[in-house]
């Protein structure tokens, strides 16, 4: 029988999915020469070419297209074999995880701790980015799992709800505006610290502001909401943020909730991944759902 290894098949699938040896090497935590050697060894065993190399990219041969589906079946069968053993320690590899800053600033640490307890031999390659960028990376197979807020421009086969997280207006107690119901002119007297341009919260705040054309305000968008929180603590403006992101600052008295009667829509989060992902990715998504619904990250509705 041919001495074909699972590593060779895994490498073949990665190169085919990602369209190149370099990206496959990055995701497999190995070198490009190792990837080339595995593909060459596999082709030597099969005595047929699986792909054509051209200026840094690859294109499957007709034979390669046929064998790609068969390689996926072998890897899926191996995944099921490990699942059948009922021992999560047997899973190894890398989980390419993407999260938004809200997740990173709230329940990411307990989630990673729970993930390590369940899959001790799975390493996490973490990306923190805007939800739109995470969607793109997921679509291009740069991520295995994205914990992100909608709406989503592209759909995936699997999406588990992680909860709905309401917004709250906050400011430093030093501004002295937390004791009364505020009007838009009251808020517009300060810089308004917001999410990045192009995000749903920024667009909704901009639309809300447009209803008060005679009372312009200064919006200060940021891709780094942790910096925005610190600016708010320092009294450099007011902010509208998911309550979970500022819960500790409210408890410590560094921020206070403002009584303004409009907020953007609550952020609805999902764990998104491809149906064909390995079993541990599915399990990691379900674990994220359990953690996000727990007392660590109190979502307001199921």
LUMLO-421313 format. One line per 5 residues: number of its first residue (from 1); their letters; for each residue x, y, z of N, C-alpha, C. Coordinates in Angstrom, 3 decimals. Example, Ala and Ser with C-alpha at 12.3 -4.5 7.8 and 13.67 -1.06 7.14 Angstrom:
<sites>
1	as	13.190/-5.690/7.800/12.300/-4.500/7.800/13.200/-3.300/7.800; 12.850/-2.250/7.080/13.670/-1.060/7.140/12.900/0.030/7.870 .
</sites>
This chain:
<sites>
1	xxxxx	0.845/-1.196/0.000/0.000/0.000/0.000/0.879/1.243/0.000; 0.431/2.274/-0.694/1.199/3.521/-0.772/1.377/4.130/0.616; 2.544/4.704/0.852/2.870/5.312/2.146/2.427/6.783/2.157; 1.152/6.975/2.028/0.584/8.335/2.044/0.208/8.678/3.478; 0.608/9.871/3.935/0.374/10.269/5.318/-0.758/11.298/5.410 .
6	xxxxx	-1.304/11.395/6.611/-2.344/12.406/6.848/-1.786/13.816/6.696; -0.540/14.015/7.078/0.067/15.338/6.917/0.129/15.736/5.450; 0.438/14.780/4.584/0.464/15.080/3.154/-0.923/15.476/2.657; -1.942/14.738/3.085/-3.310/15.050/2.650/-3.774/16.388/3.214; -3.457/16.648/4.476/-3.828/17.919/5.080/-3.156/19.080/4.340 .
11	xxxxx	-1.897/18.898/4.006/-1.159/19.941/3.282/-1.752/20.161/1.902; -2.082/19.084/1.216/-2.714/19.178/-0.107/-4.003/19.995/-0.038; -4.847/19.716/0.941/-6.114/20.435/1.083/-5.867/21.899/1.408; -4.909/22.179/2.301/-4.615/23.564/2.667/-4.121/24.360/1.476; -3.200/23.781/0.703/-2.676/24.484/-0.475/-3.803/24.758/-1.469 .
16	xxxxx	-4.659/23.769/-1.674/-5.769/23.940/-2.612/-6.741/25.013/-2.125; -7.058/25.006/-0.844/-8.019/25.970/-0.304/-7.471/27.389/-0.300; -6.186/27.536/0.002/-5.598/28.861/0.177/-4.923/29.381/-1.086; -4.743/28.508/-2.060/-4.210/28.960/-3.345/-2.724/29.237/-3.376; -1.987/28.733/-2.411/-0.553/28.986/-2.426/0.181/28.245/-1.334 .
21	xxxxx	1.479/28.041/-1.529/2.298/27.297/-0.579/2.621/28.151/0.643; 2.828/29.463/0.431/3.203/30.316/1.554/2.094/30.382/2.592; 0.862/30.655/2.149/-0.250/30.754/3.102/-0.510/29.408/3.783; -0.352/28.332/3.025/-0.525/27.015/3.635/0.523/26.774/4.715; 1.758/27.173/4.441/2.829/26.997/5.419/2.537/27.791/6.686 .
26	xxxxx	2.034/29.017/6.541/1.709/29.840/7.701/0.643/29.173/8.566; -0.383/28.638/7.935/-1.481/28.049/8.695/-1.130/26.693/9.282; -0.179/26.006/8.674/0.240/24.710/9.189/1.417/24.820/10.153; 1.848/26.074/10.414/2.981/26.316/11.321/4.230/25.556/10.887; 4.506/25.616/9.587/5.704/24.978/9.065/6.320/25.906/8.022 .
31	xxxxx	7.293/25.401/7.280/7.976/26.228/6.289/7.462/25.917/4.886; 7.672/26.849/3.987/7.261/26.633/2.605/7.988/25.439/1.974; 9.301/25.267/2.237/9.964/24.061/1.699/9.326/22.766/2.204; 8.874/22.744/3.469/8.211/21.544/3.982/6.908/21.273/3.248; 6.163/22.328/2.976/4.917/22.178/2.226/5.209/21.632/0.834 .
36	xxxxx	6.202/22.205/0.174/6.570/21.736/-1.169/6.997/20.268/-1.138; 7.752/19.900/-0.110/8.229/18.521/-0.011/7.064/17.551/0.197; 6.095/17.933/1.005/4.940/17.052/1.235/4.124/16.858/-0.044; 3.925/17.940/-0.786/3.160/17.825/-2.037/3.926/16.976/-3.047; 5.231/17.212/-3.121/6.049/16.427/-4.057/6.018/14.947/-3.699 .
41	xxxxx	6.094/14.636/-2.414/6.066/13.235/-1.977/4.717/12.599/-2.278; 3.654/13.359/-2.098/2.313/12.839/-2.390/2.160/12.571/-3.883; 2.621/13.493/-4.703/2.539/13.302/-6.154/3.397/12.117/-6.596; 4.533/11.929/-5.930/5.398/10.796/-6.277/4.701/9.474/-5.950; 4.004/9.427/-4.830/3.269/8.219/-4.458/2.145/7.940/-5.452 .
46	xxxxx	1.457/8.996/-5.864/0.325/8.833/-6.787/0.772/8.681/-8.238; 2.030/9.111/-8.509/2.587/9.097/-9.862/1.743/9.939/-10.815; 1.156/10.985/-10.285/0.369/11.938/-11.087/0.540/13.323/-10.480; 0.422/14.352/-11.303/0.511/15.722/-10.797/-0.844/16.145/-10.243; -0.802/16.763/-9.075/-2.018/17.274/-8.442/-2.257/18.745/-8.739 .
51	xxxxx	-1.185/19.479/-8.974/-1.315/20.924/-9.177/-0.181/21.456/-10.025; -0.468/22.591/-10.649/0.531/23.315/-11.427/0.927/24.561/-10.662; 2.241/24.823/-10.567/2.740/26.023/-9.895/2.982/27.096/-10.927; 2.568/28.353/-10.586/2.747/29.442/-11.538/2.858/30.757/-10.787; 4.084/31.325/-10.771/4.322/32.652/-10.193/3.766/32.783/-8.776 .
56	xxxxx	4.056/31.802/-7.944/3.651/31.882/-6.545/2.256/31.376/-6.250; 1.468/31.081/-7.270/0.130/30.550/-7.055/0.078/29.116/-7.579; -1.004/28.431/-7.262/-1.154/27.058/-7.727/-2.533/26.874/-8.354; -2.599/25.930/-9.254/-3.864/25.595/-9.905/-3.965/24.082/-9.963; -5.080/23.540/-9.470/-5.246/22.092/-9.474/-5.385/21.562/-10.887 .
61	xxxxx	-4.774/20.422/-11.126/-4.999/19.719/-12.380/-6.375/19.047/-12.312; -6.918/18.590/-13.435/-8.186/17.839/-13.371/-8.101/16.652/-12.412; -6.959/15.974/-12.408/-6.760/14.873/-11.466/-6.758/15.400/-10.028; -6.109/16.554/-9.822/-6.067/17.155/-8.499/-7.453/17.523/-7.988; -8.321/18.013/-8.869/-9.700/18.349/-8.477/-10.430/17.101/-7.965 .
66	xxxxx	-10.230/16.005/-8.667/-10.885/14.757/-8.247/-10.342/14.294/-6.897; -9.023/14.341/-6.729/-8.396/13.828/-5.525/-8.619/14.741/-4.319; -8.896/16.020/-4.566/-9.148/16.941/-3.458/-10.376/16.496/-2.664; -11.446/16.137/-3.366/-12.643/15.667/-2.678/-12.376/14.405/-1.886; -11.568/13.504/-2.448/-11.249/12.266/-1.741/-10.376/12.542/-0.513 .
71	xxxxx	-9.465/13.504/-0.630/-8.617/13.860/0.513/-9.469/14.446/1.645; -10.446/15.253/1.279/-11.339/15.810/2.308/-12.087/14.689/3.035; -12.513/13.693/2.300/-13.238/12.581/2.914/-12.346/11.817/3.899; -11.083/11.623/3.536/-10.155/10.916/4.432/-9.959/11.717/5.718; -9.746/13.034/5.583/-9.525/13.866/6.765/-10.778/13.919/7.635 .
76	xxxxx	-11.945/13.987/6.990/-13.196/13.991/7.758/-13.383/12.670/8.494; -13.014/11.574/7.861/-13.125/10.260/8.505/-12.180/10.156/9.695; -10.981/10.713/9.553/-10.038/10.703/10.661/-10.561/11.537/11.814; -11.185/12.665/11.473/-11.781/13.527/12.496/-12.864/12.760/13.258; -13.707/12.032/12.514/-14.761/11.240/13.153/-14.175/10.111/14.001 .
81	xxxxx	-13.072/9.548/13.545/-12.407/8.485/14.312/-11.961/9.011/15.674; -11.355/10.211/15.681/-10.902/10.814/16.937/-12.098/11.167/17.819; -13.165/11.681/17.197/-14.383/12.004/17.955/-14.904/10.752/18.648; -14.892/9.632/17.931/-15.399/8.386/18.479/-14.635/7.902/19.689; -13.391/8.332/19.821/-12.583/7.915/20.966/-13.048/8.601/22.251 .
86	xxxxx	-13.775/9.700/22.111/-14.308/10.393/23.278/-13.257/11.003/24.171; -12.132/11.406/23.602/-11.037/11.980/24.384/-10.550/13.246/23.697; -10.905/14.401/24.250/-10.557/15.673/23.621/-9.058/15.933/23.597; -8.301/15.243/24.423/-6.848/15.412/24.430/-6.242/14.979/23.091; -6.930/14.115/22.367/-6.406/13.614/21.091/-6.419/14.673/19.992 .
91	xxxxx	-7.224/15.715/20.158/-7.254/16.767/19.147/-6.027/17.655/19.309; -5.310/17.864/18.218/-4.198/18.808/18.253/-4.228/19.654/16.992; -3.443/20.712/17.008/-3.431/21.623/15.870/-3.605/23.056/16.332; -4.056/23.894/15.415/-4.200/25.330/15.672/-5.621/25.762/15.349; -6.232/26.508/16.246/-7.520/27.146/16.006/-7.263/28.596/15.656 .
96	xxxxx	-7.562/28.967/14.437/-7.396/30.359/13.995/-8.682/31.105/14.351; -8.610/31.842/15.433/-9.771/32.475/16.048/-9.754/33.976/15.810; -10.871/34.500/15.326/-11.019/35.937/15.157/-12.117/36.461/16.068; -11.862/37.567/16.758/-12.851/38.168/17.652/-12.862/39.672/17.450; -13.990/40.282/17.769/-14.049/41.743/17.776/-13.496/42.260/19.090 .
101	xxxxx	-13.282/43.574/19.125/-12.717/44.170/20.333/-13.664/44.023/21.522; -14.975/44.025/21.272/-15.900/43.882/22.388/-15.707/42.545/23.088; -15.541/41.479/22.310/-15.280/40.168/22.900/-13.946/40.190/23.635; -12.924/40.771/23.010/-11.599/40.824/23.629/-11.634/41.588/24.942; -12.520/42.585/25.044/-12.567/43.456/26.214/-13.513/42.919/27.282 .
106	xxxxx	-14.205/41.802/27.005/-15.184/41.323/27.977/-14.919/39.863/28.357; -15.420/38.896/27.554/-15.370/37.497/28.003/-14.355/36.633/27.262; -13.394/37.240/26.581/-12.399/36.446/25.851/-11.523/35.612/26.787; -11.052/36.202/27.871/-10.131/35.482/28.761/-10.782/34.236/29.362; -11.991/34.336/29.953/-12.599/33.084/30.448/-12.894/32.091/29.336 .
111	xxxxx	-13.184/32.589/28.131/-13.417/31.668/27.015/-12.136/30.917/26.656; -11.022/31.627/26.544/-9.758/30.971/26.204/-9.347/29.985/27.290; -9.627/30.329/28.534/-9.313/29.417/29.634/-10.141/28.140/29.526; -11.440/28.283/29.251/-12.306/27.112/29.102/-11.901/26.286/27.889; -11.477/26.964/26.822/-11.048/26.275/25.607/-9.786/25.454/25.875 .
116	xxxxx	-8.867/26.016/26.644/-7.628/25.296/26.959/-7.907/24.088/27.837; -8.865/24.229/28.754/-9.220/23.097/29.599/-9.808/21.952/28.770; -10.614/22.308/27.777/-11.284/21.276/26.977/-10.340/20.665/25.949; -9.548/21.506/25.288/-8.639/21.028/24.243/-7.209/21.456/24.587; -6.542/20.762/25.485/-5.218/21.198/25.936/-4.155/21.192/24.847 .
121	xxxxx	-4.364/20.437/23.782/-3.349/20.351/22.724/-3.697/21.181/21.490; -4.717/22.024/21.619/-5.061/22.956/20.541/-4.493/24.326/20.886; -3.666/24.864/20.006/-3.140/26.221/20.184/-4.060/27.216/19.475; -4.152/28.420/20.024/-5.018/29.453/19.460/-4.169/30.523/18.784; -4.462/30.770/17.527/-3.873/31.883/16.770/-4.935/32.975/16.734 .
126	xxxxx	-4.764/34.024/17.544/-5.821/35.008/17.791/-5.677/36.251/16.922; -6.803/36.681/16.339/-6.887/37.938/15.602/-7.997/38.780/16.209; -7.691/40.035/16.549/-8.697/40.984/17.026/-8.853/42.045/15.948; -10.073/42.184/15.422/-10.259/43.091/14.284/-11.723/43.506/14.197; -12.005/44.403/13.257/-13.380/44.793/12.987/-14.156/43.605/12.426 .
131	xxxxx	-15.455/43.590/12.683/-16.270/42.456/12.258/-16.217/42.260/10.744; -16.225/43.343/9.981/-16.183/43.226/8.519/-14.903/42.538/8.062; -13.794/42.849/8.706/-12.525/42.218/8.337/-12.496/40.740/8.737; -13.115/40.424/9.859/-13.197/39.026/10.274/-14.019/38.216/9.277; -15.113/38.807/8.784/-15.945/38.115/7.796/-15.142/37.800/6.539 .
136	xxxxx	-14.345/38.769/6.110/-13.523/38.570/4.912/-12.512/37.456/5.132; -11.868/37.463/6.301/-10.875/36.428/6.602/-11.526/35.051/6.701; -12.723/34.988/7.257/-13.434/33.714/7.354/-13.784/33.200/5.962; -14.256/34.095/5.103/-14.629/33.715/3.739/-13.416/33.221/2.954; -12.249/33.839/3.207/-11.026/33.466/2.487/-10.247/32.350/3.185 .
141	xxxxx	-10.873/31.717/4.182/-10.281/30.596/4.920/-9.051/31.003/5.720; -8.951/32.275/6.047/-7.873/32.719/6.916/-8.186/32.515/8.380; -9.465/32.282/8.702/-9.895/31.998/10.068/-10.718/30.719/10.078; -10.679/30.021/11.203/-11.539/28.861/11.395/-12.845/29.241/12.075; -12.782/30.229/12.963/-13.929/30.593/13.796/-13.881/32.091/14.047 .
146	xxxxx	-15.019/32.750/13.858/-15.116/34.187/14.119/-16.229/34.438/15.124; -15.923/35.156/16.198/-16.893/35.571/17.203/-17.133/37.053/16.953; -18.257/37.369/16.304/-18.412/38.707/15.755/-19.863/39.157/15.749; -20.028/40.451/15.526/-21.366/41.038/15.489/-21.823/41.201/14.045; -23.152/41.147/13.872/-23.747/41.353/12.565/-24.013/42.833/12.325 .
151	xxxxx	-24.616/43.184/11.184/-25.080/42.256/10.145/-23.914/41.736/9.317; -24.125/40.590/8.660/-23.074/39.944/7.905/-23.341/40.068/6.413; -22.336/40.565/5.693/-22.486/40.688/4.257/-22.426/39.357/3.546; -21.738/38.396/4.177/-21.630/37.047/3.615/-22.112/36.055/4.656; -22.760/35.030/4.199/-23.277/34.030/5.123/-22.367/32.814/5.156 .
156	xxxxx	-22.357/32.147/6.286/-21.672/30.865/6.405/-22.728/29.815/6.721; -22.366/28.565/6.560/-23.333/27.510/6.788/-23.717/27.443/8.260; -22.760/27.661/9.148/-23.000/27.520/10.579/-22.838/28.863/11.286; -23.783/29.205/12.142/-23.700/30.422/12.950/-24.490/30.192/14.232; -23.790/30.146/15.361/-24.439/29.959/16.650/-24.608/31.313/17.333 .
161	xxxxx	-25.796/31.630/17.826/-26.000/32.923/18.489/-25.238/33.005/19.803; -24.611/34.149/20.023/-23.849/34.381/21.243/-24.511/35.417/22.145; -25.651/35.939/21.727/-26.351/36.878/22.590/-26.444/38.268/22.005; -27.177/39.094/22.704/-27.425/40.473/22.304/-26.925/41.379/23.418; -26.096/42.353/23.068/-25.423/43.172/24.065/-25.829/44.642/23.898 .
166	xxxxx	-26.597/45.188/24.844/-27.138/46.539/24.704/-26.085/47.628/24.897; -26.373/48.778/24.312/-25.511/49.947/24.434/-25.911/50.796/25.631; -24.963/51.631/26.052/-25.188/52.568/27.140/-24.328/53.806/26.889; -24.874/54.977/27.200/-24.100/56.213/27.125/-23.359/56.389/28.446; -22.084/56.750/28.369/-21.274/56.919/29.578/-20.411/58.168/29.468 .
171	xxxxx	-19.999/58.646/30.634/-19.093/59.793/30.698/-18.345/59.750/32.018; -17.304/60.530/32.107/-16.589/60.675/33.370/-17.466/61.437/34.365; -17.496/60.999/35.632/-18.246/61.758/36.643/-17.795/63.211/36.746; -16.557/63.487/36.321/-16.046/64.857/36.409/-16.812/65.831/35.515; -17.524/65.304/34.499/-18.302/66.191/33.619/-19.585/66.663/34.288 .
176	xxxxx	-20.045/65.953/35.306/-21.207/66.379/36.070/-22.515/66.376/35.311; -22.703/65.407/34.399/-23.941/65.397/33.599/-24.746/64.110/33.814; -24.416/63.353/34.842/-25.074/62.059/35.035/-26.317/62.096/35.900; -26.734/63.273/36.352/-27.834/63.345/37.303/-29.170/63.718/36.686; -29.227/63.982/35.395/-30.485/64.409/34.780/-30.687/63.709/33.448 .
181	xxxxx	-31.932/63.728/32.981/-32.221/63.232/31.638/-31.659/64.225/30.637; -30.863/63.729/29.717/-30.142/64.595/28.780/-30.889/64.748/27.466; -30.723/65.897/26.862/-31.213/66.156/25.504/-30.034/66.040/24.549; -30.329/66.039/23.239/-29.232/65.992/22.266/-28.292/67.184/22.411; -28.781/68.422/22.608/-27.846/69.540/22.815/-26.921/69.323/24.014 .
186	xxxxx	-27.427/68.634/25.051/-26.561/68.338/26.198/-25.391/67.453/25.783; -25.677/66.401/24.974/-24.612/65.516/24.508/-23.702/66.217/23.508; -24.314/66.988/22.610/-23.554/67.621/21.530/-22.571/68.659/22.044; -22.688/69.036/23.307/-21.729/69.972/23.882/-20.358/69.328/24.067; -20.310/68.001/23.943/-19.056/67.263/24.117/-18.723/66.487/22.848 .
191	xxxxx	-17.460/66.134/22.704/-17.083/65.198/21.640/-17.762/63.866/21.925; -18.238/63.201/20.866/-18.917/61.918/21.014/-18.004/60.834/20.460; -17.504/59.998/21.346/-16.561/58.941/20.972/-17.345/57.726/20.482; -17.035/57.249/19.292/-17.836/56.189/18.666/-16.952/55.085/18.108; -17.651/54.032/17.636/-16.986/52.964/16.895/-16.448/53.507/15.570 .
196	xxxxx	-15.692/52.677/14.864/-15.071/53.089/13.618/-16.114/53.401/12.545; -15.728/54.237/11.602/-16.593/54.527/10.456/-16.922/53.229/9.714; -18.136/53.148/9.194/-18.552/51.972/8.443/-19.154/50.886/9.293; -19.086/51.027/10.614/-19.733/50.050/11.486/-21.189/50.460/11.690; -22.012/49.488/12.052/-23.431/49.776/12.255/-23.665/50.801/13.367 .
201	xxxxx	-22.995/50.706/14.532/-23.215/51.720/15.568/-22.851/53.130/15.103; -21.723/53.275/14.381/-21.346/54.596/13.880/-22.409/55.139/12.933; -22.884/54.284/12.020/-23.903/54.732/11.064/-25.192/55.131/11.781; -25.590/54.373/12.811/-26.835/54.690/13.513/-26.708/55.982/14.319; -25.557/56.203/14.935/-25.359/57.459/15.656/-25.328/58.627/14.680 .
206	xxxxx	-24.693/58.443/13.532/-24.671/59.496/12.507/-26.079/59.820/12.030; -26.897/58.792/11.794/-28.276/59.011/11.360/-29.081/59.719/12.449; -28.860/59.328/13.693/-29.559/59.976/14.811/-29.163/61.446/14.888; -27.895/61.726/14.727/-27.398/63.105/14.778/-28.007/63.947/13.664; -28.222/63.304/12.491/-28.782/64.047/11.350/-30.181/64.579/11.641 .
211	xxxxx	-30.867/63.995/12.608/-32.186/64.492/12.985/-32.143/65.767/13.790; -30.950/66.230/14.137/-30.774/67.477/14.888/-29.826/68.386/14.111; -30.224/68.709/12.880/-29.347/69.467/11.983/-28.949/70.821/12.563; -29.813/71.371/13.410/-29.515/72.685/13.992/-28.589/72.593/15.197; -28.272/71.349/15.619/-27.362/71.158/16.765/-26.258/70.186/16.343 .
216	xxxxx	-25.253/70.648/15.608/-24.196/69.744/15.152/-23.371/69.225/16.324; -22.812/68.050/16.116/-21.947/67.447/17.132/-20.670/66.948/16.468; -19.659/66.740/17.274/-18.379/66.242/16.768/-18.245/64.770/17.101; -18.317/63.917/16.069/-18.111/62.478/16.256/-16.632/62.155/16.142; -16.138/61.346/17.061/-14.725/60.949/17.054/-14.674/59.433/16.934 .
221	xxxxx	-14.621/58.895/15.700/-14.599/57.433/15.532/-13.226/56.863/15.842; -13.211/55.608/16.277/-11.948/54.945/16.592/-12.074/53.457/16.327; -11.018/52.873/15.779/-10.971/51.426/15.604/-10.513/50.737/16.883; -10.101/51.519/17.870/-9.628/50.972/19.145/-10.505/51.523/20.259; -11.531/50.743/20.634/-12.470/51.230/21.632/-11.862/51.247/23.033 .
226	xxxxx	-10.819/50.459/23.280/-10.140/50.538/24.578/-9.559/51.935/24.770; -8.993/52.479/23.688/-8.489/53.852/23.763/-9.640/54.836/23.960; -10.775/54.557/23.302/-11.943/55.416/23.471/-12.454/55.410/24.899; -12.430/54.248/25.538/-12.851/54.160/26.941/-11.937/55.004/27.816; -10.640/54.911/27.585/-9.700/55.683/28.386/-9.903/57.173/28.169 .
231	xxxxx	-10.142/57.588/26.931/-10.403/58.996/26.650/-11.660/59.472/27.384; -12.669/58.597/27.444/-13.897/58.951/28.153/-13.637/59.095/29.643; -12.850/58.190/30.200/-12.488/58.275/31.616/-11.776/59.591/31.910; -10.963/60.035/30.961/-10.207/61.274/31.147/-11.059/62.521/30.911; -12.344/62.327/30.577/-13.235/63.467/30.396/-13.114/64.158/29.053 .
236	xxxxx	-12.571/63.454/28.051/-12.369/64.055/26.735/-13.591/63.947/25.838; -14.667/63.401/26.350/-15.900/63.287/25.575/-16.840/62.301/26.249; -18.013/62.112/25.629/-18.957/61.092/26.069/-18.893/59.952/25.060; -19.349/58.782/25.467/-19.257/57.622/24.580/-20.514/56.780/24.693; -20.814/56.075/23.616/-21.910/55.113/23.598/-21.296/53.760/23.262 .
241	xxxxx	-21.324/52.838/24.244/-20.604/51.572/24.123/-21.464/50.432/24.652; -21.174/49.207/24.232/-21.846/48.065/24.857/-21.591/48.079/26.365; -22.637/47.910/27.149/-22.516/47.985/28.603/-21.463/47.030/29.141; -21.348/45.855/28.515/-20.396/44.863/29.009/-18.956/45.346/28.914; -18.663/46.254/27.970/-17.300/46.749/27.789/-16.885/47.700/28.907 .
246	xxxxx	-17.850/48.347/29.546/-17.522/49.362/30.561/-18.052/48.971/31.944; -18.434/47.715/32.097/-19.030/47.275/33.358/-18.091/47.503/34.534; -16.824/47.153/34.372/-15.876/47.312/35.476/-15.630/48.781/35.767; -15.531/49.609/34.721/-15.303/51.038/34.924/-16.481/51.694/35.646; -17.692/51.203/35.369/-18.866/51.711/36.078/-18.825/51.308/37.552 .
251	xxxxx	-18.458/50.062/37.803/-18.357/49.593/39.184/-17.312/50.371/39.961; -16.203/50.699/39.307/-15.101/51.393/39.978/-15.348/52.891/40.109; -16.420/53.385/39.492/-16.706/54.811/39.572/-15.901/55.664/38.614; -15.176/55.013/37.683/-14.414/55.787/36.704/-15.319/56.376/35.628; -16.454/55.714/35.391/-17.455/56.188/34.452/-18.816/56.150/35.135 .
256	xxxxx	-19.754/56.915/34.616/-21.127/56.833/35.080/-22.058/56.751/33.877; -23.181/56.067/34.073/-24.168/55.934/33.008/-24.913/57.250/32.836; -25.174/57.596/31.587/-25.916/58.811/31.283/-27.365/58.482/30.967; -28.251/59.404/31.251/-29.692/59.199/31.046/-30.111/59.886/29.744; -29.656/59.294/28.643/-30.101/59.747/27.322/-30.990/58.633/26.766 .
261	xxxxx	-32.150/58.991/26.248/-33.198/57.993/26.012/-33.116/57.274/24.674; -32.062/57.489/23.909/-31.880/56.759/22.641/-30.502/56.114/22.654; -30.427/54.907/22.126/-29.149/54.201/21.932/-29.193/53.462/20.596; -28.044/53.163/20.014/-28.022/52.291/18.825/-28.591/50.920/19.172; -28.923/50.162/18.138/-29.416/48.806/18.352/-28.365/47.967/19.084 .
266	xxxxx	-28.832/47.084/19.928/-27.915/46.184/20.628/-27.111/45.359/19.624; -25.871/45.086/19.971/-25.031/44.252/19.116/-25.429/42.790/19.271; -25.681/42.128/18.155/-26.009/40.706/18.169/-24.802/39.928/17.649; -24.310/39.044/18.489/-23.085/38.316/18.169/-23.385/36.882/17.773; -22.515/36.346/16.918/-22.606/34.946/16.496/-21.210/34.347/16.434 .
271	xxxxx	-21.163/33.030/16.633/-19.943/32.262/16.368/-20.110/31.669/14.979; -19.257/32.063/14.034/-19.445/31.694/12.631/-18.271/30.835/12.155; -18.600/29.780/11.410/-17.588/28.848/10.917/-18.190/28.035/9.791; -17.317/27.371/9.041/-17.761/26.537/7.934/-18.209/25.174/8.453; -19.237/24.631/7.843/-19.766/23.334/8.253/-18.719/22.238/8.133 .
276	xxxxx	-17.801/22.386/7.165/-16.787/21.358/6.931/-15.591/21.479/7.877; -15.632/22.428/8.803/-14.520/22.607/9.739/-14.371/21.374/10.619; -13.164/21.126/11.138/-12.955/19.980/12.039/-13.876/20.049/13.258; -14.046/18.895/13.881/-14.964/18.771/15.016/-14.618/19.756/16.128; -13.338/19.963/16.403/-12.987/20.821/17.527/-13.390/22.273/17.264 .
281	xxxxx	-13.506/22.681/15.997/-13.988/24.033/15.692/-15.466/24.159/16.055; -16.258/23.145/15.704/-17.667/23.122/16.102/-17.791/23.197/17.621; -16.971/22.400/18.311/-17.015/22.382/19.773/-16.584/23.728/20.356; -15.597/24.355/19.725/-15.131/25.668/20.194/-16.232/26.716/20.044; -17.012/26.617/18.974/-18.129/27.544/18.775/-19.208/27.336/19.844 .
286	xxxxx	-19.519/26.082/20.126/-20.527/25.791/21.151/-20.053/26.239/22.531; -18.763/26.106/22.788/-18.212/26.568/24.057/-18.322/28.094/24.165; -18.083/28.790/23.046/-18.232/30.247/23.046/-19.661/30.645/23.388; -20.627/29.896/22.872/-22.025/30.184/23.184/-22.298/30.012/24.671; -21.752/28.952/25.262/-21.984/28.722/26.687/-21.351/29.820/27.540 .
291	xxxxx	-20.147/30.237/27.184/-19.472/31.269/27.964/-20.180/32.613/27.815; -20.584/32.944/26.580/-21.204/34.247/26.352/-22.552/34.371/27.042; -23.262/33.239/27.224/-24.553/33.276/27.917/-24.406/33.193/29.422; -23.190/33.005/29.903/-22.976/32.830/31.337/-22.945/34.172/32.049; -22.735/34.132/33.323/-22.675/35.364/34.109/-21.465/36.209/33.774 .
296	xxxxx	-20.483/35.614/33.074/-19.296/36.391/32.688/-19.677/37.460/31.677; -20.496/37.081/30.700/-20.937/38.014/29.685/-22.431/37.953/29.601; -23.114/38.716/30.418/-24.572/38.584/30.544/-25.245/39.154/29.311; -25.624/38.306/28.379/-26.388/38.734/27.217/-27.826/38.940/27.636; -28.519/39.877/27.010/-29.822/40.266/27.525/-30.964/39.425/27.033 .
301	xx	-30.746/38.538/26.041/-31.851/37.708/25.576/-31.295/36.493/24.853; -32.021/35.431/24.896/-31.637/34.222/24.154/-32.351/34.187/22.822 .
</sites>
